[in-house]
Each structure stands twice: as C-alpha cells, then as structure tokens.
Amino acid sequence: MTRIESVFARPGHKALIAYLTVGYPSIEATLELVPALVNSGCDMVELGIPFSDPLADGTTIQRASYRALQQGMTPQRCLEVAHQLRQRVGAPLIFMTYYNPVLRYGLSSFCRACADAGVDGLIIPDLPPEEGGELEKLTRRHRLDLIYLVAPTTIEERLGLVAARSQGFIYLVSLRGVTGVREALPADLEGLVARLRRKTSKPICVGFGISTPEQARWVAKLADGVILGSRILEIVESSDRPTQAAASFIRQLRDAIEES
Amino acid sequence: MKMSDKERIPAYHLPDTHGRFGQFGGRYVPETLMSALEALDKAYREAQQDAHFQKRLAELLKNYAGRPTPLYYAARLTEHCGGARIFLKREDLAHTGAHKINNTLGQGLLAERMGKRRVVAETGAGQHGVATATVCAMLGLEGIVYMGEEDIRRQSLNVFRMKLLGAEVRPVSGGSQTLKDAINEAIRDWVTNVDSTHYLLGSVVGPHPYPMMVRDFQSVIGEEARWQILEAAGRLPDYAVACVGGGSNAIGLFHPLVNDPEVKFIGVEAGGLGLASGKHGASLVAGSIGVLHGTKSYILQDEVGQIRETHSISAGLDYPGVGPEHSYYKESGRASYVAVSDEEALEGFQLLCEKEGIVPALEPAHAIYYAAELARQLTKEQIILVNLSGRGDKDLDIVAQATGIQL
C-alpha cells in the first residue's frame, strides 16, 4: 500500500491536506511548518514548487511564489527540501507545480528525483489528461501518483476520463476560478461530488476557496478529503509566530472535520 | 483570378485534431477551461461552415474594417536600397490602424453566436485592446481589457482610446507588468467567469483552438496579398517578411503562401538591446522549447524553466513566447527567424517616414529595417513583400523619447 492509499484506508477518516509554497517565507520555515502541520492533524502536504506564471493561482499564492523565487527557489532545491522532510514526517508529500519547470528539468529525471526524495505524487494544474500521457508513463514507472483535477465545468464525458486516469485520488476543484479564500463555496458542490462518485470509487478531495473550519466540516461530509492552501499562507504571512499559528489552525480544522 | 489561385493551393492540414503542429501546440490549461475550449472549437468549426456567418464577417471586413487593404509598391524605399522591389501590405490602413481588427471581428461574431455577452482580452501595445473595444462597441458586448501597468504607461494614448470606446481597462501589476502578465490575468478572469465570458485572445498563441482560429481570421492578409502581388507584379514574391511577437500578422501573411515554396518566409523578432544583453523578445531566435499560456512552443526561460522578463521598444513584441505554428515553421525550415534591435527598428521607422511618408508602428518597423537590409543584397528582379501590420501614431511619444526629442 502506498503512503497515499494508507491515508484513505482508515475507515471513516477524512483526509486533511495542506498546501505550502516551498521556500515561503524561507526554506527554514518550510522545514519547520511541515512537521508542525502533520503533528497537528494534517494527513498530507502539498509542496508548491514556485513558478513565475501561476495562472491557476490567486493573489495569495502568486505573492508567495514570487517571494520564494526571489529567494532563489528552484525545483532542485524543492527536491532537497522534500528529501529532508521525508526524514522527519511519514505523511505523503505531493509536489504541486506547473508543467514548464517539470518539462525543463526533464520528465524522466524529475520523476526519478521525486521518487528518490520520497515524494509520493504530483499535481500539475495546467496538465490535463490529454497532455499528460508521457508524464503518466514515467510516474507509474517510479511509483508516483499523478493526480488530475476535475472542475465544476467538466462535462459528463470527461468526468469518466479524468477519474480513470487520476492516480492516488481525484482533486476536485470546488469552484470556477483560481485558488484563494472565498466567503462561500458553491451550493452545487454536493451535486458535483455525487456526479463524480457515479464515475469512480477513487477518493475525492476538494480544494480551492476553502478557508474556515465550518467550510472544511461541510466539505468533509461530502468528500474524502479537504485541501487548504491560501488561508494557511495568509496565516503564515500575517503571524508573528507562523508555525504555531498555522498548527493551531490545522487543529481547528481537524476538530471540525472530526465532527463531520 | 482570386478563386482559381486559391483552388490551386493544396490543403495544409495542420493543426491536427489535438491542436498540434508537429510537437508544438496543444492544450496545457486548467481543467476548468477544457470544456470551454472544446465548445469554442466546436462553435468555430460550425461557424466556418455557416454561410450566413461567413457572409456577415466578409461584409464587416469590407465595409467596417476597410478591406481589402492596399498593396503598395514602395518605389522610393526600393530606390534607396538599390536592390529588390519592396511591396508593403498596408494593414496600417485597416480600421483601428492595425491588422488586429481582422481577428477581433471574427471572434466578436463568434462570441455573439455562442451567446457570450462579456468579452475579456489582453493587450500589450494596446492595438488588440483597441480592436477588441471597437468590436465590443459595434456589437454591443461588454469589453474588459487587461493591460500591464508598464504598458499602460508607455501606450497611454491607446488606453484613452479603449476607454472612449466603452471598454474597461484593468491594470495588471503582477510580474513584469507587460503582455505576458496581462494574458495570465485574462486567463484567470476567464477561469472565473467562463460561463458568461469569451476570451478574445489577440494572437496565434494560447491553447487550441486559438492558434488555428486566429491564424484563419488573419489569413485574409495573405489571401489578399497573394492576388494583389500577382496583379501588380505578375508573380509571387521571393520573400515575405513580417514582425513576430506572438506572431499573428506574420502567420496571417505566411499561411496562405505556405504551399508556394518559391516564397521564403522571414519572421523578425524583437532583438531589444541585443541578444547578448538578455533584454529582448526573440523567443524563436534565442529561446528554447517549453510550455507557456497553454501551448508548447519556443519560449524565453531560464535554466530551471521560469519565464524570463523580456524587453522591446515595441510593447507588441515584448512577449516571451510565440505561436506554436511559428515553432513548427522554424523546426521544419519553412520559415527563418531573425532578430532586429530597438535601435535598428528606430532606423526602420525613420526610413519609412522619410522615404515613403508612412509612419509605421514600432512593431513592423522591425520588419521594415530587415527588409531594407535584405533588399540591398538582392537583385532588382527580386521582390520582397512586407507586412506593414500597423501605423505608428501610438508610438510617437516613445520614438521622441528614444531619439531625445522634447515634445
């Protein structure tokens, strides 16, 4: 069983997944934040490899990416950070980035390096299954999960395609738009999860727009996992003691999800 | 003559159904947009087969945009260079002052046909923004144009024009504050408002079907130029020369000539402050293969795949990517690509002003400079066809500043 599978194998357990931009605000902060979040009830961590043109991201992750890049973050350094984190946490680590840095690194070399660093999966928001065939062969060879996304606009015929091709779990984008905090989630999310359930038995995790324990509780009732990113970065950005503040937020989310 | 020539051209089948030109092109976009791109592709193919749509577009191109634009023999420029005869395709005389209107009319009608009343667009120099705002006003659509803050500063006249035409201009402060960032922001808007909104992309870049669709709408340039040069000179040109940022005016000229092997294509990219300086926009000449804005093509990137900041005196060429069909032309050898610096473009600008009484935009001034240099090396029997893609009123401030003249 892979590390990702074992998260979903626990009966009745809902996955809490946190996103962090690697190197924001610093590499040291990332190395400290990830174990703290995992110890506070986070089941998986998405590690964002910053890209200069993150077109699926809202202002919070854009800003974090920009600052991380200014400090010299590269895919290679992100791999080194992941490798160090792997010594400290048992939770699955998933890289989230855009296709160009991966292409530039070399698809095969990148997959090998991810496997060597102890990374469990990849999320690449600008790589739909139609373009992902080549990378998919390599992720399978290196036992990495290539996680594809489903959106509210995904038509019926594509739901089956994305569900069949996604490995590990399916990343369900809750709303039409980019990442970032929203006051309310779309009311039709329940129907969307149900539509997807009819196509697949794979775990479904919902992300984009989720920022409060109440929203997390509601999403956890519908899906198998809840993904938060921008809100965590906002807390890291605005707090004097970012690690404690982020960990405390994860505990609140965990408690809310348990109540679901 | 027009029809029989067209029929003579064998079919050119690219892109394939996946939007590929060889290894280039494709659809590297967030899942949210996949269905919208599929729907756009379908709507476009239906519109192509719809005689009513084609008739309406043809009428607007004629009576609204002023087509066909003239083909002009630049006699004094030719004489000055002392070599090949230079003909100019006068896209600067199209309504709004550039070739951009050909595409915005086509996509505007398509948006209307798809029932999308809200249109977003990106702009660099402002020419595509103006052409979008124009068509939105004419069709009664809501127009929103994203423009980098740096470009807003250097193209203030066009910003004012867009506002006069009723469009909303949204400044983009991220990244390098130029065309690339405006495209990012327009895509983010489209992802958010995809049900109500058409993204009116202004060049042959982006995910499929944009490179194909924009090419087709711009092909009117080369279709006209082909019969015009046959009429004027009795034969096809030896060279077709056009500037390349994203590459829409160049593809518009080249594509209808793609199966005329005697016509050599030359795309002129922005050399900026010189290729060695790293401050340029020459994706094909000095870039490498990557994925930007939904398409695989030549791009300007650093060693770890971050997109480089670019520089050009002309905002319309200040872009780190290029249309995938140009990458295919480069790889297959059908076209060759060169770079012309800011300084040389200014020379081309002045040359056309002084020798022909035509003020070109700084973008085609790159092509003018190259064509003049090329003409000198050729014989008087040879012909160069240059796409004069836009007029230069918008650039007078920049030219004054660059040449040290106080207005």
Contacts between the chains, C-beta under 8 A, distances in Angstrom:
chain1	res1	chain2	res2	distance
A	51	B	305	7.8
A	51	B	306	6.8
A	52	B	175	6.9
A	52	B	306	4.2
A	52	B	307	4.6
A	53	B	175	7.1
A	53	B	180	6.8
A	53	B	181	8.0
A	53	B	184	5.6
A	53	B	292	6.9
A	53	B	293	7.7
A	53	B	307	5.2
A	55	B	30	7.4
A	55	B	184	4.9
A	55	B	187	4.9
A	55	B	188	6.2
A	55	B	191	8.0
A	55	B	293	7.4
A	56	B	30	4.6
A	56	B	191	7.1
A	58	B	188	7.6
A	62	B	174	6.2
A	66	B	174	7.8
A	66	B	175	7.8
A	69	B	306	6.5
A	74	B	304	4.5
A	75	B	304	5.8
A	75	B	305	7.4
A	76	B	304	7.3
A	98	B	291	8.0
A	99	B	28	5.6
A	99	B	291	4.9
A	100	B	290	4.9
A	100	B	291	4.7
A	100	B	292	6.6
A	100	B	299	7.7
A	100	B	301	6.8
A	100	B	305	4.6
A	100	B	307	7.5
A	101	B	304	6.2
A	101	B	305	3.8
A	101	B	306	7.1
A	102	B	305	7.6
A	103	B	290	6.1
A	103	B	291	6.0
A	103	B	305	6.7
A	104	B	290	6.3
A	104	B	301	6.5
A	104	B	303	7.6
A	104	B	304	6.2
A	104	B	305	3.0
A	105	B	304	7.4
A	105	B	305	6.9
A	125	B	30	5.1
A	125	B	31	7.6
A	126	B	28	4.8
A	126	B	29	5.9
A	126	B	30	6.1
A	126	B	291	7.3
A	126	B	294	7.1
A	127	B	28	6.3
A	128	B	27	6.8
A	128	B	28	7.7
A	128	B	29	6.9
A	128	B	31	5.7
A	128	B	34	5.5
A	130	B	18	6.9
A	130	B	26	7.8
A	130	B	27	6.2
A	130	B	34	7.8
A	131	B	26	5.5
A	131	B	27	6.4
A	131	B	28	5.5
A	148	B	31	7.4
A	149	B	30	7.2
A	149	B	31	4.4
A	150	B	31	6.3
A	151	B	30	7.2
A	151	B	31	4.4
A	151	B	32	4.0
A	151	B	34	7.8
A	152	B	32	7.5
A	153	B	31	7.8
A	153	B	32	5.2
A	153	B	33	7.7
A	153	B	34	7.6
A	153	B	35	4.9
A	153	B	36	6.7
A	153	B	194	6.0
A	153	B	195	7.7
A	154	B	31	6.0
A	154	B	34	7.0
A	154	B	35	6.3
A	155	B	35	4.8
A	155	B	38	7.7
A	158	B	34	6.6
A	158	B	35	6.9
A	162	B	31	7.0
A	173	B	30	7.8
A	173	B	31	6.6
A	173	B	32	6.3
A	176	B	32	6.0
A	176	B	191	6.6
A	176	B	192	5.8
A	176	B	193	7.4
A	176	B	194	5.8
A	176	B	195	7.2
A	177	B	32	7.7
A	177	B	188	7.8
A	177	B	191	5.8
A	177	B	192	4.0
A	178	B	188	5.0
A	178	B	191	6.0
A	178	B	192	6.8
